Amino acid sequence: MLSITDVSVRIAGRLLIDHGSAQIVPGARVGLIGRNGAGKSTLFQAIRGELPTETGTITIPPRWRVGSLAQEAPTGPESLIEVVLKSDLERDALLREAETAHDPHRISEIQTRLVDIDAHSAPARAAAILSGLGFSSADQARPCSEFSGGWRMRVALAATLFAAPDLLLLDEPTNYLDLEGTLWLEDHLANYPRTVIVISHDRDLLDTSVDQILHLDRGKLTLYRGSYSSFEEQRATREMLDAKHAKRQEAERKRLQAFVDRFKAKASKARQAQSRVKMLERMKPIAALVTQDVREISFPAPEKMLSPPIIAVDDVSVGYDPKKPVLNRVTLRIDNDDRIALLGANGNGKSTLVKLLANRLAAFSGTITRAEKISIAYFAQHQLDELSEDGSPYDHVRKLMSDAPETKVRGRTGAIGFSGKAGDTLVKNLSGGEKARLLLGLATFFGPNMIILDEPTNHLDIDSRAALAEAINEFPGAVIMVSHDRYLIEACADQLWVVADQTVTTYDGDLDDYRRMVLSARGMRTNSRDRGSNERGNGRDKPARNGNEKRIPLKQKISEAEAEIARINGIIAKIDTALALPDLFTRDPKQAAQLSKARAGAASALQRAEEEWLAASSQYDEAAG
């Protein structure tokens, strides 16, 4: 098991973990939670051996492989599938050695080990993971260098999952995913066969994918059984009992102290008074319940409610190249009190749609009618980089209130969450969550009629996400949101719009229905491996517009199966040569048995590859008509 015993870790003089202890049993799926800055990532560094502990020990079984998400995204000319396959270092090394090995004994060892680790099914497993994270079969064959940094981080996540370490450490893995990828990851982690610890502020992931919660609070580690919802109930009960116990203890202290004060000067009562003093000294104080109230988030109401609809879109085409519009024939309506969540895999056009609504992108055709004097606030994660690093929250507010007196500027700075000294902290010294709060406050500063939120939760902890949901629900205007946080969508949205197939449609089901649809669709792709798509990494099946589009991925699948058949036949030929050596079975029966086992495994792999080839060939013939 992973044993964390009496561990203390200090960073830059600050004690983040103070004599923390926890025992993680093999096969546990643990959610590591705590406020931003509590030391969760620091604990991961200590577990990996990258940070020394001030006290205590961290013990990992010697044969365990520890895996975590790479800090830098992979790049280079290798295809996505090759990058993922190479993350299994043992398999990669054995396959390379198998190509040059001539010693029969070593050949048998290599092939036996390849069978033991199920190496022959690795390409299918790697493809299934990439597909689940949103990469089509065509994408998987493309060079890694052709993708943006965010998509390459998905490849890094796929490689980490494919390697299947004995201890998997994931730090906010959903930050790189859309809702569809997040739903797939939740399902994958829920069925992970080894030990996993995931840092996350996503309530649904913590309810769906883990069976224990490790809470890092004020330097202490506490392990709770069950999901996040169970943790909340257990912690509330524990804090209530601690509060009652602390209250009773304080009353007892006052009673004992009153006795001592009353009788310590009387000789007849001196012994009893001294006894009470010792009782007070032995009474172990219960830590007072420290409440860490979350600063609320609030959006100022618009000065005037507009006549509906506030935006009407009719038969609009929009994009970045008139010859290749991202969205076509879009018709929709937005009213004052709408709460709309946009669904659909990344690359389908959600950001294009919100830019159109925010009047940051002009339509190629169709008509857009906006209410007169409509004010729209637009928040997107990339805008964090637009904040002045050398300015303070006060400086940013002052620019919006250039003629206002000092007291009013300070008041508005405090209203968006930066009162007192916090208002003078330079942006470069703010945490990601604090920057997000500042940007939210600045974007909605003048009371908009509509707020557009594009992934607003990436840097917010669980409690801050709840505060954001409350702010959205209290805001009287319209809200359009793009988020991979299912909790936020379920708490706030009353309409679901799906952006897919170059258009926007309303979705009549709820998020549970949508989740089942997404997992089913990605499971079908995993089985058939027919995942052709025109859009990079959009992670969905598009209806083929003609027979040729259907045949392209099938032809690629046939080629892959043929290459696999040729490779396995080469392995079998080597094994047969070794088995044909004179007197092998009498001279070295153990080696002969290993070679026979390896040949049987290779023969099974060959049969599977031939079945895939036959199935793909049949589907190709049907598509050809």
Secondary structure as UniProt FT lines:
FT   STRAND          2..11
FT   TURN            12..13
FT   STRAND          14..24
FT   TURN            26..27
FT   STRAND          29..33
FT   TURN            36..37
FT   HELIX           40..47
FT   TURN            48..49
FT   STRAND          55..59
FT   TURN            62..63
FT   STRAND          66..68
FT   HELIX           80..85
FT   TURN            86..87
FT   HELIX           89..98
FT   TURN            99..100
FT   HELIX           104..116
FT   TURN            117..118
FT   HELIX           119..121
FT   HELIX           122..132
FT   TURN            133..134
FT   HELIX           137..140
FT   HELIX           144..146
FT   HELIX           149..163
FT   STRAND          167..171
FT   HELIX           173..176
FT   HELIX           179..190
FT   STRAND          195..199
FT   HELIX           203..208
FT   STRAND          212..217
FT   TURN            218..219
FT   STRAND          220..225
FT   HELIX           228..263
FT   TURN            264..265
FT   HELIX           267..269
FT   HELIX           270..282
FT   STRAND          311..318
FT   TURN            322..323
FT   STRAND          327..334
FT   TURN            336..337
FT   STRAND          339..343
FT   TURN            346..347
FT   HELIX           350..357
FT   TURN            358..359
FT   STRAND          365..370
FT   TURN            372..373
FT   STRAND          376..380
FT   HELIX           381..386
FT   TURN            389..390
FT   HELIX           393..400
FT   TURN            402..403
FT   HELIX           406..415
FT   TURN            416..417
FT   HELIX           420..424
FT   HELIX           427..429
FT   HELIX           432..443
FT   TURN            444..446
FT   STRAND          450..454
FT   TURN            456..459
FT   HELIX           462..474
FT   STRAND          478..482
FT   HELIX           486..492
FT   STRAND          495..500
FT   TURN            501..502
FT   STRAND          503..507
FT   HELIX           511..528
FT   TURN            536..537
FT   HELIX           547..579
FT   TURN            582..583
FT   HELIX           584..587
FT   HELIX           589..624
//
